[in-house]
Amino acid sequence: MNTKTILAMALLAQAAMAPLAWAQQAALPDIAGAQARAEATLGQMTADEKFVLTHGIMALPLGGDAPPLPADAILGAGYVDGIGRLGVPALKETDASLGIGYVSGIRKDGATALPSGLAQASSWNPDLLYRGGAMIGAQARAKGFNVLLAGGANLMRDPRNGRTFEYLAEDPLLTGVLVGAAIRGIQSNNIISTIKHLAFNGQETGRKIVDSRISEGAARESDLLAFQIGIEQGQPLSVMCAYNRVNGVKACDSDWLLNKVLKQDWRYKGFVMSDWGKAVPGVEAALNGLDQQSGSQLDPAVFFRDPLKQKAASDGRYAVKLDDMNKRVLTAIYAAGLDKHPVSPGGAIDFAKDAAVAEEVARQGIVLLRNERAALPLARSAKSIAVIGGYADRGVMSGGGSSQVQGQDGPAVTVPVAVGPAGSAASQQYHRSNPLAAIKAMAPNAAITFRDGRYIADAVEKARQAEVAIVFATEWRTEGFDQPDLSLPDGQDELIAAVAAANPNTIVVLQTGGPVKMPWLDKTAAVIEAWYPGARGGEAIASVLFGQTNPAGRLPITFPASEDQLPRPKLDGSDWVEPYTADDIPPGGDKLHADYDIEGSDVGYRWFARKDAKPLFPFGFGLSYTSFSTSGLAVKGRAASFTVTNTGQRAGDEVAQLYLISRVGQKTRRLVGFQRLSLQPGASAQVTMTIDPRLLADWKNGWSMPAGDYGFALGRNAEDLGPVVNARMAARKWSD
């Protein structure tokens, strides 16, 4: 079978798990045809032309001795020269998974911000991620970019990671399916998408030096499986390797990771690009599987130009590898159709239409965590509401770093943040979507007051005077540094506790970049997690608060009750590595290790199940304004079927979740299937799933399933499980 057939079969096997509409919306890239064209072009390249596609620059005015940018470069993340003589276009790269990177407004334009990766994943809806990917891919194309540095697929091994908001989930199946859908959407625009950061990029503290240590079996069953599924389903034409070390070796220089796993075992035919700046240790990375050095002016040398040329002239291994590097980049270019569908800046963007996509993602991703006495939804006839905190009179929180997106008019609020020596460049930014205005539109006859929450006494006074108090609480995260703990900053925990004590009808709206502790939880009437809700987040939040939208988001990450429950209660290096110091390597940096063998492949909810620990909120948790039941679970081989019924009085969406809970007498906990479905009151739907055998297996120099009984259960979440149904499975061994 050719590569296209193999990948198509893998896609269809996964799609059988649930009826994914996105699977029919974009054709698979013609990898075989692209490879043939790449081979032909390679045969026409001169010796010097073979060193054009192997390195790129950061496409920003860096000043100093940096050479001027090429005339056709678009200000953004990167630029790789094309080969005009052969009709090979330049690669014009932009960040990232949430929309077109703002780069501090240097282009003097804007883009539509999708909600955070966590918000997207909380929808558990591949079709929605496809739509979001298609939207940001179209905007990238309209701005003149043909490579989108998207596809964040790192599992959330530590909830304090500063980039948690960019990623999707702590589970490999959920991450792989969702990132694959987003990538397919992006690449439907005849542009290239990455999947990143391969692999084990689990923290920002010392991100360019930390050594992520993990056994091969645990690696293959967790983070690598997420990437593997994402590559099978999305077919990203590029993979971005990570900054960190993996078992002592830089990820972008890892023969095991790039050659053995990615290119040999997974038969990946696209190209591997490095991350930007100090991800590439030297020219030897070419032999170890790296195809393109990104942002080369940020490195000590352009390793993949003159040093690579010298190696290729004297060492046959490099000459062979050089041809393969070029063939892979060309394969991606032709598979995406970059030459036949050239990009140019100035394309039309329907911002209103795209904002509607962002709002729908936000609505589907909002998670209702608490709803005592049916406090929500609020009546639109409410008489008085006190809105407090979180710049709710101005906008909604967004995450920082390379994934920062802003609209055409820039941020509604910018709050400088001191982060180490480079702190002057960091700022919290809010999108121009005003929750207070959206609440007023929903309750036009209510007396609505606002207090910014800086003074607790003032907020408490207004809360006492109102029927309902709504506290907006924010927790900002950014690329470059991690959170010291899981508390809300700036005294917001104390503010919420005081307001809730003054008004029993206190509703908390969280806008966070990851899990937070909630010492005030039992005092509140309701809590919703809105994450970073994107370009139309304020409207989406109001829609849920007032029942226009029935919340159906489910947590893609466990909320711990305390940091002591984590595999590493203290984040490695947090006590001696300074945050975001231009990524300089501190003395003794080679001693910074993250021991991922502590939890192994039991990431997130699987760790909590193994330790029999009770989190604040489990993976998969989320409430609704209606109720659902599941029944009739039957498992035959790898086929599962059951019925879902809406037993309430409102239309709503349910996320059906199927877990493996035992295997041959041993307890375990693994998500093996999921599907989001919409049901009217009293309606039922039959659900069928095909279980990926890798989710039932261990990696022992290949996949291995022991013979015996496998126990399955439907769950409202990873803790609230229904009756166990056993299925007899035969022993099986296979390789990728």
N, C-alpha and C positions, 0 to 999 in steps of 0.2 A: 504493500500500500504506500502511496505517496504521502508527503507531509500533510497536504490539504485534507486528504481522506481521513488520516489518523486524527487530526484536530477536529474535523467535523463530527467524527464518531464520538469523541470525548464530549463535545458540546451537546450532542443529542442525548447522550447518556445522562448528563447533568440536567438538561431541560426536562427529561422525563420525571424528575423529582417533583416538578410543579409546572403548570402551564404558563410559561413565561412569554408574554407577548413580544418582548424585545427580541427574542430569538428569531423572529421572522422579519424584523424591521431593517436589518442590514446584512448584506451579503458577506460571506467570509472572504477575507483577502485571498487572492490567488497566489499563494506562496510559491507553488511549483512554477507557474508562468513567470513570476517575478525573479525567481532564481535563474531561470534560463536567460532572461534579459540581462541580469546582473553579470552572468558568466560572459555573455557576448561583449558587454561594455568593458569588463575587466580586460578582455583580450585586446581592446583598442587603447588602453591607457598607457601613457608614457611612464617611465620610471618615476619622474618627479610628480606626476599626477596621482600616483598611489599614496602620496603623503598629504593630500588635500583634505580628504574626508575623515582622516584619523584624529583630527584635533579641531577644537573650536575655541571661541573667546566668549567672555561675558560681554554682552552688547550694551554696555553702559559707559558713559564718559568717566573713566577712572582717574583722569588727571595724571600729573607727574610725567613719567617717561612713557606712558602707555601710548601706542600708536593710535592714529585717528581711526574711527569706526568705518567699515566699508560703506559706500554710498547707499547701498540697498538694504542695509541693516535696519531693523525695526528695534527701537529701544525696548529692551526686555532682558530676559535671562541669558540668551546665548545666540551665537551665530556661527555657522560652519560654512566655509566657502563651497561653492559649487564648481563644476567643471563645464564652463560654457561651451567649449569645443565639442563636447559629447552630449550636450543637452541635459546635463545633470544639475538640477536646481540647488541653490544654497538652502541650508536648513536654518530656519528662523524660529527660535524657541522662546516660549513664554511659560511662566508658572500659571496655574497649578490646578489642583483638583476642585477648587471652589469657585473658579472663574479666572478671568484674565488678570494677572498680577498688576497691582496698581503702581509699583515701583516709585512710591512717594509722589505720584502725580507728574512724573517727568515727561510723559507723553502728552499731558494736558488733555486726557480723555478719561472715560470711565467705562465700567463694565457692570454686568448684572452679577451680584454676589449670590451664589447658592448658599444655603445653610451649611453649617459645618459638617464634616464627615460623620461625626457622631449623630447629628440630626438626620442626615440622609439614611444612615444605617438603622436608626430607630424606626424607620418606616417598614423595614423588612420587606421592601418592595422592589425587586429588580427592574420592573418596568419603569418605575419612577426614576431610578438611577440612570437608566438608559435615556430617558427624556432629559434629565438634567445634563448628562454628558453630551447629548446631541446639541443642547442649547449652548453650552460654553464652548464646544467645538466649533459651532457656527460663528460665534463671536470672535474666537481666535482667528478663524479664516478671514472674517471681515476686516480684521485689523492688520492682516498681512502676515500672520504667523502660520507655519505649517507643521510645527511640533508643539504639543502641549505636554508639559512635564507633570502629568497627572498620575492617577492610579496608586495612591498611597495605600499599601496593603500590609503594613507592619501590625502584628498583633499587639494588644495592649497588655504587656507584661507588668507594667507599673503604672497605676492610674495617676501618678504625679508627673508623668512625662509631659513636657511643655507642648509637644506636638500631638497629644492625644486627640485634640479637636479635629485634626486633619485626617486622622485615620478612621476606620470603620467599626471594628469590633474586636473582641477578645477570642473569638471562635474562628477556626479556619474555614468551615463551610460557609458561614454567613459572610465572612470577609471575601472569600473567593468568588462566590456567586455575585455579590453586589459589585465588587470592583470590576469583575468581568463585564457586567451589564453597562457600567459607566464607561468603560473603555470602548466597548462596541458602539455606544452612542457617540463618543468623541470621534472615532475613526470613520463613522458614517459620513463625515464631512470631507473625506479625502485628505486627511491630515494624519500625522503619526501621534500616537499616545504612548507614553511610557507606563510601566508599572514600577513602583519604587517602595522602599529603598532596600534592595536585596543585600543583606538580610540581618535580622536581629538588631535593628536600630531602635533599641528599647528605651533610651534616655537621651536627653540633651546635655546633661552634665558630662563634660569631657567627651563629647560625642565623636571627636576625631582620634581619640586615643583609647577609649574604653574597650576592653577585650571581652566580648560576649562569649562565654564559655558554655558549651552545650554538647551533649553526646549526639551522634548521628541519628540514632533512633528517635530521640526526643525532638530533634530538629525536623526530621522528615514528617513526623506526625503532627506538627504544630505550625510554626511560621512558614516553613517551606511548603507545606500542604496548601496553605492559603494562597501563596504565590502560584503554586502548580495549578490549582483550580482556576484562579484568575487568568492565568495564561491560556489554559484550555478554552475557557469560555469567552474571553475578550480578545485573544490573539493580539496583544499589544506588540507593535513592531519594534519597540525598544524596551530594554530593561535598564533602569538606573541602579547601579550598585551603591552601597552605603559608605558612610565615612568610617564607621567603627571597625575594629578588628573582630574576627571570628576565629576562636580557638587559636589566638596568637598571630593571625595573619590579617592584614588589611583586606576588607571585603572586596575592594576593587583589584586586589592582587591575589585572590584566592583561587588557585587551580581547582580545588575541590568544589567550591561554590559555583564558579562560572563555567569551567570546562566539564567537570565530571557530572555535577547535578543538572545544571541548566542546559548545557549544549549536548551532552552525551545522553544522560538518562531521560531528560524531557524532550530531547530532539528539537530544541528551540532554534529557529532559523533567522530571527532578527538580530539586532546588534545590541551590545552592552555599552552604555555610556557611563562615565563616572559622574559622581556628584561634583559640585563646584568648589575647588580650592582645598588642597592638601588631602584629597581622597586617593590620589595616585602617588605611590612611593617612588616610582621610577619606570624606566623603559621596560623592565622585566615583566611588568603587568601585562604587556601585550601577549607574551607567551602563556600567561596564566588566565587568559580569557577576556581581557578588557579590549574593546574594539575602538573606543573613541575617548580621548581626553577632553573633558569639558572645562570651560572657563580657564583655559591654560595660562592666561596671564596672572592668575592667582596662585599658580604653582611655582616652585623654585626654577623650573625649566619647562619648555615645551617638549616633553619627553617623546611625544609621538610625532615629532618632525625630524630634526637633525639627528638626535641620538638614535631614533628608530631607523633612519636611513643608513647610518653607519653600521648598525647591527645587521640590517638586511643585506648589506653588501658583503659582510664577512661571515655570516652565520646562516646556513641554509634553513634552520628552524624558523628564524625570523622572516625570511623571504616567503616561506610557505604560509606563515601566520599572517603576514601582511596582505597577501592575496585574499585570504579568508576574511580578514577585517573589512576590506573594501567590498567584497562580495556581499557581506551581511548588511552593510549600510546601504548599498545599492538595492538589495532585495527589499529592504524596508521602504525605500523611496518609490520603487516601482509597484510594490504591493499596495501602497497607499494612493498611488496615482499622482504623486506630486508633480511629475513632469507633464502629465496630460491635463491636470487641473491646477495650473499655477495660481498661487495666491498673490494678492496685491492689496495694499492698504486702502482704506476709504470705502469699504463695502457697507451696504445698508444694514442696520440693526434695528429691529422692532423692539425697542426697550419695554414697551407696555406688555407685549406678548411674552417676552422673556421673563419679565417680573412676575407674571402670572404663574409661570413654571416654578420659579423660586418660591412663591407663596404656597403653592400646592405641596412642594417638598416640605416646607416648614410645617404646614398643617398636619401632614401625615407623620411627621417626626416628633411632634410634641407628645410628651409622656405625662399622663396623669398619675402621680405617685400617691396622692392621698385625697380623699373626698369624704370627710366625716359629715354625717347628717345631710347628705346630698347638698352640700354647700354650693357645688357647681352642678349644672350651669347657672350663672346668675340670670335673674330676670331682667329683661330690657326695661321693665318698669321700675327698677330700683330707684329709691328716692335720694340716697346720698352715698357717695363712695369717696374714700380717701385713698389716693394713689401716692406711694412713698418710694423714693430712692431710685437708684439704677439709671439716672438720666432718662427716666421714662417720659419726660416732657420733651425729649430731643430725639432719641433714636434707640437702636438696639446694638448690643455688644458684638464685636467681631474679633477674630483671632489675629495675632500678629505674625510677622516674618514674611518669608517669600510667598506665602499663600494669601497675603492680605489683598483684598479686593475692595474697591470703592466705586460708587456710582459717578455719574457725569458731573455732579456738583461737589464731589469730594465728601469727606466725612462731616457728619453733623456735629460731632464733638471730638476733639483731640486732647488727650490727657498725657502729658509727658511722664515717662516712667524712668527712674534711674535704675539701670541694670548693669552693675559693674562699671569698669572704665569706659565701655561703649554706650553707657546709658543714655547719652544725649540723643542717640539715634532711635530710641525706642519710644513708642507711644501707644496708649490704648486709643482705639478708634471705634466710633459708633456709626452705623449705617443710618441714612436719612429715612427711617420708618418709625413714626412717632406712636408709641403705644398709648400715650395719654389721649392723643387725638382720635385714635381708633376706638378707645373705650368710650369717649364722648359721643362718637358717631353711633355706637351700639346702644347707648343709654342717653338719648338726647334730652330727656326731661329730668335727669338726675342732677343734683348739686354735687359737682365733682371738684375736689380740691387736690392740690399737689404740694408735697414737701420733699426736698431733695434728700432728707435723711441724715444730713450732717449733724444735726442736733437731735438727739433722741427725745428730749422733752417736748420739742415742737412736734415731732412726728406722733408721739403718743397722744398729745392733745387733740390733734386732728383725727386720729384713729378713734378716740372715745366719742367724738361728735358724729361719726358716720355709722351707717348701718353695716357697711362692709369696708374693710381695709385691705388694699392690695399692695403688697411690698414687692418691689422689683429688686432682686439681689443679683449681683454680677461677680464673676470670677474670671479674670483675664489670663490668657495663656499666649505664649508666643514661641516660635522657633528660637533656639539658643539657650534657653534655661528652663529648669524644671521647677515645680512647686515644692516648697519646703514641707508642706503638709496638706491635708484635705479640708482645712477650715476655709470659711469665707473671709476674705481680707477686709481691712478697713473698718473693723468693728461691726460688720453687718450681722453677725450671729447675735450680738447683743441687741442690735436694733430690732431684729425680728422677734426676739424673745420679749422685749418690752412692748412692742406693738401688739403681739398676740396676747399678752397679759391684760392689755387695755381693752381689746376687742376680740371676743371669742369667734367672730366671723372673719378672721384674718386669713387671707389667701396669699401664698408666696409663689412668685414667678421667678424661677431660677434661669439665669443665662450664664451657663458655666461651660468650661472647656473640658470637663470631665467630672468624675464623681466628687461629691463633697459630703462632709459629715453634716448632720442636722441636729444639733443638741436641743433645738427648739421644736422638733417635729411634732411631738405629742400635744403641743399647745395650739397648733394651727388647725384651721378648718379644712384647708385644701392646699396642695402643693402641685405645681406643674413644672416639669423640666422642659424648657424651651431651647436649651443649648445656645449656640450662636445662630439665630434664626434667619439671617440673610436679608436680602434687599427689601422684602415685604414682611419682615418678622413681626412688626407691631400689629399689622392687620391680622396675621395668623394667630397671634396670641389672643387678641380680642375675640376672634372667631371661636376659639376654644372656650374662653371664659364665659361667653354668652350662649354657647350651645349651637351656634351656627355650624360648627364642626364638632362631630363626636370624636373625642380623642381615641386614637388606636395605636399610638407609638408604643413600642416595647423596648426596654433597655438592651442595648447591644454590649453592655459592659456591667460588671458587678459593682455596686456601691458598697464598699466596706463600711463596717461600723466604726473601725479605727484602723490606724496604720499598723498596729500590732498584729492584725490578721494577715498582713501581706507576707509573701515569701521572704522579702527583704524589708523589715520594718524601717530600716534606715536606707535611703537611696545611696547606692555606691558612689563615693566621691563627693557627696554633698557637703561634707565637713572640711574639705581642703581644696577642691577645685573651684576657682572663681568662675562665676557665670559669664558667658558671652564676652570673653576678653579677646575679641577678634580671632578666636579659635587658636590662640597660641598654645603650645604644648607646655604645661607647667613642669617644673623639675619633679622627677619621679613619676611622670605620666605613664610610663610603661608598667607601673604597678597597679593601675586602675583596672579592676576586673569586675564583671557582673556575672555571678554564678547562676546561670539559668538552669543548671541541673538540679537546683533545689526543688523546683516545681516540674522540671522537664516539660513534657507535653501537656501537663495538667495546668493549663493557663486559665486564670479567672475563675469562673464558676466550677471548673473541674478541680481546682485547688481547694476551694471551699468545701466541695463534696468530699474530697479526700481527707481533709482535716476535720470534717463534721462541724464546721464553723457556720454561724448564722450571720449573714451580711445585713446591712441596713436595708438594701433592696437587692434581690437576686437578678441575675441575667434573665432576660426575657420578660421581666415584670412590666405591667402597665394596666391601668384601670380604664373603664369605659363608662359612658352614661347609659349603656344597656348591659345585658348579660348574655352569656353564651354557654352552651354545653357541648361536650364531645362524647361520642359513643361509638360502639361497634368496631373498635380497633381490631384489625386482622392483619397478621404478617405471615406471608408465605414466601420463603426464600428472601429476596431483597425487595419484594413488593409489599407495600403497606397501604391499607385503605381504612377509612373511618368516616363518620358523619359529624358535621358541625351544624349546630342549630342556634339561631338567635332567639333566646327565651325571654327577651325584654320587650319594652314598649317603643323603642327607637330603632331606626336603621343604624347600622354601624359596621365597622370592620373588625374582624378577629384575625389574629395571627396564630395559626395552628402550629404547634411545636411538637416534634417527635424526638424522644431521647432514647438512647441505649443506656440502660441502667445496670445491667449485669451481663457478664460473659463467662460462661462455663463455671458458674458458681462464684465468680469474683465480682464485687461491686465496682461500678464505674459510672461515669456520667458524660455522655457525649451527645451533642445535638447531631441528629442524622437526617433531619428533614424539616422543612418549614414551608408555609404558604399563607399569604395574606389574602383574605377574601371578604367581600362585601355582602351583607345579608339584610334583608328587610325583616321587620318584626315577625316572628313565627316561622320564618323561612329556614330551610335546611339545605346543605350542600354536601355532596359526596366528594371526598378528597382522596386522591391516589398519589403515592410517592414511590419513587424508585431509589433505594438507598445505595449510595456510593460505597463499594466494599472497602475502600481505604479507611472509612470511618469506623469500620468494625475490626480493623486489623492493627497489628503492631509492625514496626519496621525492624527487621532482623536480617540485614544484608538483602533486603527485599521485603515485600509485604507478606504477612503471615497471619492466617486465621486458624485458631484451634477448633477442632470439632466439638460440638456440644450445644447446649441451650443458650440462646441469647435472649435477654429480657428487654422488652421495649415498653415505654409508657408515653402517653400523651401528657403534655404539661401546660398549665397556664404560664409557667415559667420554669426555670431550672430546679426549683425547690418544690413547687406545688404540682405534684405528679399524680396521675390517675392510676387505675389498675394495671398491673403488669401482664403483658401478653408474651409468652415464650415461643420462640421459633427455633427449630433444630437446624443447625448449620453444619455443613461438611467442612472438613479441614481443607485449607487451600493455601498455596504459596504462589507468588508471582512477582515480577519486577516491573518497573515503569517502562 
